[in-house]
Amino acid sequence: MSFRKQQASGPERSQEEEQVKINEVRQLIGPVANKVPCQCSDASILRFLKARNWNTKKAAKMFKEALKWRIEYKPEKILWDDVAQEAETGKLYRANYFDNQGRTVLVMRPGFQNTNSVEGQIKYLVYCMENAIAKLDQTQDQMVWLIDFQKWNKASVSVKVTRETARVLQDRYPERLGIAILYNPPKVFESFWLLVKPFLENKTYKKVRFVYSDLPLSKKVMESLFDMDKLESAFGGKSKDNFDYESYAKRMRDEELKQRSGGDALLLQSDQMSEVNETDLLVSDVSSEVSDGDSPYNNEIGSILEGLDEMQRLQLECKGKTDNDAGELKK
């Protein structure tokens, strides 16, 4: 995997300029925008525009591909019982509090991986993303990721799962990251990040915070982001609550029951998606060459996860070289 310097996404645009771009993308998307208004809001289109550095043709192409994925994968129909096994260790879960800006908080603990199924892990990731987005404050469209490195080691990260995770997040959920907190990461990860940092967009690494429990400055970072009375003690907060599978499962089932008893949004979304046909999603002929704006590292969450992937690959290469050298010495 190679890293390339990315083109900046350009200066901030006025609301009027943004609306012009949104309207252009809506026109390129075509009739499907009217068939699935729940997925084609201005806010949704805006996220895809930002992910493609305001290139309307590429944003429209990416948007249609995401809609096609939603029709085929049906993320809105994934139920808790479909993914419950993946959640048993608390490797990924939605916190029961928001950050100080009202953003949903997702906690990731890669050291608590409990299954080997790529399909199952990705399905659970999609479930968590849909669940987190559904709980976002109306004024927010981004979330916070708290990444806990407790029990983490190089074997914790599957290259295949990491790549698929990055692909899903960057292609299907662009511009959803507000900030990522890397809590007590191993030194090897920090060293790798410093190496990669010059090749990433400013907006990406500015959203990443390395936080260490033994540093006073870290406490200030966490206090600026969270209500410390609600934040778990594992992240330096005062709350004694820890992940409890049974309680979390009940919470998810209760929310699911409440959603589906009301029926409206999810049923409407599913009905709208069923009205879309293949011709609605034909993607216009946009150059398939990957430009700076199309780089997989243009997505913040994808950048972080691909960093974990690359770090593991480098470690495996070093281990292989060490083993080979040891073998030569034995000879």
C-alpha positions as CSV (number, residue, x, y, z in Angstrom):
1,M,0.0,0.0,0.0
2,S,1.4,3.4,-1.0
3,F,0.6,6.8,0.4
4,R,0.3,9.8,-1.7
5,K,0.0,13.5,-0.8
6,Q,-3.6,14.4,-1.2
7,Q,-5.1,17.5,-2.7
8,A,-6.8,19.7,-0.2
9,S,-10.5,19.9,-0.5
10,G,-10.3,23.6,-1.1
11,P,-11.6,26.7,0.8
12,E,-14.8,26.7,2.7
13,R,-17.8,27.4,0.5
14,S,-20.8,29.6,1.2
15,Q,-24.2,28.1,1.7
16,E,-25.2,29.4,-1.7
17,E,-22.2,27.8,-3.4
18,E,-22.9,24.5,-1.5
19,Q,-26.5,24.6,-2.7
20,V,-25.5,25.1,-6.3
21,K,-23.2,22.0,-6.1
22,I,-25.9,20.0,-4.3
23,N,-28.4,20.8,-7.0
24,E,-26.0,19.8,-9.7
25,V,-25.5,16.4,-8.1
26,R,-29.2,16.0,-7.6
27,Q,-29.7,16.6,-11.3
28,L,-27.0,14.1,-12.2
29,I,-28.5,11.5,-9.9
30,G,-31.8,11.9,-11.8
31,P,-35.3,10.6,-10.9
32,V,-34.0,8.2,-8.2
33,A,-33.6,11.3,-6.0
34,N,-37.4,11.7,-5.9
35,K,-38.0,8.0,-5.4
36,V,-35.8,7.8,-2.2
37,P,-36.0,11.2,-0.6
38,C,-35.1,9.7,2.8
39,Q,-31.6,8.9,1.3
40,C,-31.3,11.9,-1.0
41,S,-31.4,14.9,1.5
42,D,-29.2,17.9,0.9
43,A,-27.2,16.9,3.9
44,S,-26.5,13.5,2.5
45,I,-25.5,14.8,-0.9
46,L,-23.3,17.4,0.8
47,R,-21.3,14.6,2.6
48,F,-20.6,12.9,-0.7
49,L,-19.5,16.1,-2.3
50,K,-17.0,16.7,0.5
51,A,-15.7,13.2,0.1
52,R,-15.1,13.8,-3.6
53,N,-13.6,17.3,-3.1
54,W,-16.7,19.0,-4.6
55,N,-16.4,17.1,-8.0
56,T,-20.1,16.8,-8.8
57,K,-19.7,13.9,-11.3
58,K,-17.7,11.9,-9.0
59,A,-20.0,12.7,-6.1
60,A,-23.0,11.6,-8.1
61,K,-21.2,8.4,-9.1
62,M,-20.3,7.6,-5.5
63,F,-23.8,8.4,-4.4
64,K,-25.5,6.1,-6.8
65,E,-23.1,3.3,-5.9
66,A,-23.9,3.8,-2.3
67,L,-27.7,3.6,-3.1
68,K,-27.1,0.4,-5.1
69,W,-25.3,-1.1,-2.1
70,R,-28.2,-0.1,0.2
71,I,-30.7,-1.8,-2.0
72,E,-28.6,-5.0,-2.2
73,Y,-27.3,-5.1,1.4
74,K,-30.5,-3.8,3.0
75,P,-28.8,-2.3,6.1
76,E,-32.0,-1.0,7.5
77,K,-33.3,-4.6,7.9
78,I,-30.4,-5.9,10.0
79,L,-31.8,-6.8,13.4
80,W,-30.0,-7.1,16.7
81,D,-30.5,-10.9,16.8
82,D,-28.7,-11.1,13.4
83,V,-25.5,-9.6,14.9
84,A,-25.8,-10.3,18.7
85,Q,-23.0,-12.8,18.8
86,E,-20.6,-10.3,17.4
87,A,-21.4,-7.9,20.2
88,E,-20.7,-10.3,23.1
89,T,-17.3,-8.9,24.1
90,G,-18.1,-5.2,23.6
91,K,-15.6,-4.8,20.7
92,L,-17.8,-2.2,19.2
93,Y,-20.8,-0.5,20.8
94,R,-22.7,2.7,21.0
95,A,-22.1,4.6,24.3
96,N,-25.1,5.6,26.4
97,Y,-24.0,9.3,26.3
98,F,-23.2,11.9,23.7
99,D,-20.2,14.2,23.5
100,N,-20.5,17.8,24.4
101,Q,-21.6,18.7,20.9
102,G,-24.4,16.2,20.9
103,R,-22.6,13.7,18.7
104,T,-23.2,9.9,19.0
105,V,-20.2,8.1,20.5
106,L,-19.0,4.7,19.1
107,V,-16.6,2.8,21.2
108,M,-14.2,0.5,19.4
109,R,-12.0,-2.0,21.3
110,P,-10.1,-4.0,18.7
111,G,-8.4,-6.1,21.4
112,F,-11.7,-7.7,22.2
113,Q,-12.3,-9.4,18.9
114,N,-14.3,-12.6,19.3
115,T,-15.1,-14.0,15.9
116,N,-13.3,-14.9,12.7
117,S,-16.2,-14.2,10.3
118,V,-15.5,-11.3,8.0
119,E,-19.1,-11.3,6.9
120,G,-20.4,-11.3,10.5
121,Q,-18.0,-8.5,11.6
122,I,-18.9,-6.3,8.7
123,K,-22.6,-6.9,9.2
124,Y,-22.2,-5.8,12.8
125,L,-20.2,-2.8,11.8
126,V,-23.0,-1.7,9.4
127,Y,-25.6,-2.3,12.2
128,C,-23.7,-0.1,14.6
129,M,-23.3,2.6,12.0
130,E,-27.0,2.6,11.1
131,N,-27.8,2.6,14.8
132,A,-25.4,5.5,15.6
133,I,-26.7,7.6,12.7
134,A,-30.3,7.1,13.8
135,K,-29.4,8.4,17.3
136,L,-27.6,11.5,16.0
137,D,-28.9,14.9,17.2
138,Q,-30.8,16.6,14.4
139,T,-28.1,19.3,14.3
140,Q,-25.3,16.7,13.8
141,D,-24.4,14.4,11.0
142,Q,-21.0,13.2,12.4
143,M,-20.0,11.0,15.3
144,V,-17.1,10.4,17.7
145,W,-15.0,7.3,17.8
146,L,-13.4,6.3,21.0
147,I,-10.8,3.6,20.2
148,D,-9.5,1.7,23.3
149,F,-6.3,-0.2,22.8
150,Q,-6.7,-2.3,25.9
151,K,-5.5,-5.8,25.2
152,W,-4.6,-4.8,21.7
153,N,-1.7,-6.6,19.9
154,K,-0.7,-7.0,16.3
155,A,-2.8,-10.2,16.1
156,S,-5.9,-8.2,17.0
157,V,-6.3,-6.7,13.5
158,S,-7.3,-8.8,10.5
159,V,-5.9,-7.3,7.3
160,K,-8.9,-8.6,5.4
161,V,-11.5,-7.3,7.9
162,T,-9.7,-3.9,8.2
163,R,-9.6,-3.4,4.5
164,E,-13.3,-4.3,4.1
165,T,-14.2,-2.1,7.1
166,A,-12.3,0.9,5.6
167,R,-14.0,0.3,2.2
168,V,-17.5,0.2,3.8
169,L,-16.9,3.3,5.8
170,Q,-15.3,5.4,3.1
171,D,-17.7,4.3,0.3
172,R,-21.0,4.0,2.1
173,Y,-20.6,6.4,5.1
174,P,-18.4,9.3,3.9
175,E,-17.8,12.3,6.2
176,R,-19.3,10.7,9.2
177,L,-16.3,11.1,11.5
178,G,-16.2,14.2,13.8
179,I,-13.2,13.2,15.9
180,A,-11.4,10.0,16.7
181,I,-9.8,9.5,20.1
182,L,-7.0,6.9,20.2
183,Y,-6.8,6.0,23.9
184,N,-3.5,4.6,25.2
185,P,-2.3,3.4,21.8
186,P,1.0,1.4,21.7
187,K,4.1,3.3,20.9
188,V,4.5,1.4,17.7
189,F,1.2,2.9,16.4
190,E,2.2,6.4,17.4
191,S,5.5,6.0,15.5
192,F,3.7,4.7,12.4
193,W,1.2,7.6,12.6
194,L,4.0,10.2,12.6
195,L,5.4,8.5,9.5
196,V,2.0,8.6,7.7
197,K,0.8,12.0,8.9
198,P,2.6,14.1,6.1
199,F,0.7,12.1,3.5
200,L,-2.8,12.6,4.9
201,E,-5.1,15.6,4.4
202,N,-5.1,18.2,7.1
203,K,-8.7,17.6,7.9
204,T,-8.0,13.9,8.6
205,Y,-5.2,14.0,11.1
206,K,-6.6,17.1,12.8
207,K,-9.6,14.9,13.7
208,V,-7.3,12.4,15.5
209,R,-6.2,12.7,19.1
210,F,-3.7,10.5,20.8
211,V,-4.7,10.4,24.4
212,Y,-2.6,8.8,27.2
213,S,-4.1,8.3,30.7
214,D,-0.9,9.3,32.5
215,L,-0.6,12.7,30.8
216,P,-2.3,15.8,32.4
217,L,-3.0,17.3,28.9
218,S,-5.0,14.2,28.0
219,K,-7.4,14.9,30.8
220,K,-8.0,18.4,29.4
221,V,-8.7,16.9,26.0
222,M,-11.3,14.5,27.4
223,E,-12.9,17.2,29.6
224,S,-13.3,19.4,26.5
225,L,-15.1,16.7,24.7
226,F,-17.2,14.8,27.3
227,D,-19.2,15.1,30.4
228,M,-16.7,13.4,32.8
229,D,-19.5,12.2,35.1
230,K,-20.9,10.2,32.2
231,L,-17.6,9.1,30.6
232,E,-16.4,5.6,31.5
233,S,-13.5,5.3,33.9
234,A,-11.7,3.3,31.2
235,F,-11.4,6.6,29.4
236,G,-10.6,8.7,32.5
237,G,-14.2,9.5,33.3
238,K,-16.0,9.2,36.6
239,S,-18.7,6.7,35.5
240,K,-18.2,3.2,36.9
241,D,-20.4,1.7,34.1
242,N,-18.6,-0.8,32.0
243,F,-19.8,-2.7,28.9
244,D,-22.3,-5.3,30.0
245,Y,-23.6,-7.5,27.2
246,E,-27.0,-8.4,28.7
247,S,-27.8,-4.8,29.5
248,Y,-26.6,-3.6,26.0
249,A,-28.6,-6.4,24.3
250,K,-31.8,-5.3,26.2
251,R,-31.2,-1.7,25.3
252,M,-30.8,-2.6,21.6
253,R,-33.9,-4.8,21.6
254,D,-35.9,-2.2,23.4
255,E,-34.9,0.5,20.9
256,E,-35.6,-1.8,18.0
257,L,-39.0,-2.7,19.3
258,K,-39.8,1.0,19.8
259,Q,-38.6,1.9,16.3
260,R,-40.6,-0.9,14.6
261,S,-43.8,-0.4,16.7
262,G,-43.8,3.2,15.4
263,G,-43.0,1.7,12.1
264,D,-42.8,4.9,10.1
265,A,-39.2,5.8,9.2
266,L,-37.8,2.3,8.7
267,L,-40.8,1.0,6.8
268,L,-41.0,4.1,4.7
269,Q,-37.2,3.8,3.9
270,S,-37.6,0.1,3.0
271,D,-40.6,0.8,0.8
272,Q,-38.9,3.7,-1.0
273,M,-35.8,1.6,-1.7
274,S,-37.9,-1.2,-3.2
275,E,-39.3,1.2,-5.8
276,V,-35.8,1.8,-7.2
277,N,-34.9,-0.2,-10.3
278,E,-31.5,-0.9,-11.9
279,T,-31.9,1.8,-14.6
280,D,-32.3,4.4,-11.9
281,L,-28.8,3.5,-10.6
282,L,-26.9,3.4,-13.9
283,V,-23.7,5.2,-13.2
284,S,-22.6,7.7,-15.8
285,D,-19.2,7.2,-17.5
286,V,-16.9,9.0,-15.1
287,S,-13.1,8.3,-15.4
288,S,-12.2,5.3,-13.3
289,E,-8.7,6.6,-12.7
290,V,-8.2,7.3,-9.0
291,S,-7.4,11.0,-8.5
292,D,-6.3,12.6,-5.3
293,G,-9.9,13.3,-4.4
294,D,-10.7,9.6,-4.9
295,S,-7.9,8.3,-2.7
296,P,-9.1,5.9,-0.1
297,Y,-7.2,8.0,2.4
298,N,-9.6,10.9,1.7
299,N,-12.0,9.3,4.2
300,E,-11.0,10.0,7.8
301,I,-12.1,6.7,9.4
302,G,-10.7,4.7,6.5
303,S,-7.4,6.4,6.9
304,I,-7.1,5.4,10.6
305,L,-8.2,1.8,9.9
306,E,-5.9,1.5,6.9
307,G,-3.1,2.7,9.2
308,L,-3.8,-0.2,11.5
309,D,-3.7,-2.5,8.4
310,E,-0.4,-1.1,7.1
311,M,1.2,-1.3,10.6
312,Q,0.3,-4.9,10.9
313,R,1.7,-5.7,7.4
314,L,4.9,-4.0,8.2
315,Q,5.2,-5.9,11.5
316,L,4.6,-9.2,9.7
317,E,7.2,-8.3,7.2
318,C,9.7,-7.5,9.9
319,K,8.9,-10.7,11.7
320,G,9.3,-12.7,8.5
321,K,12.7,-11.1,7.9
322,T,13.7,-11.8,11.5
323,D,12.7,-15.4,11.2
324,N,14.6,-15.8,7.9
325,D,17.7,-14.2,9.5
326,A,17.4,-16.6,12.4
327,G,17.1,-19.5,10.0
328,E,20.3,-18.4,8.2
329,L,22.2,-18.2,11.5
330,K,21.1,-21.7,12.5
331,K,22.6,-23.0,9.2
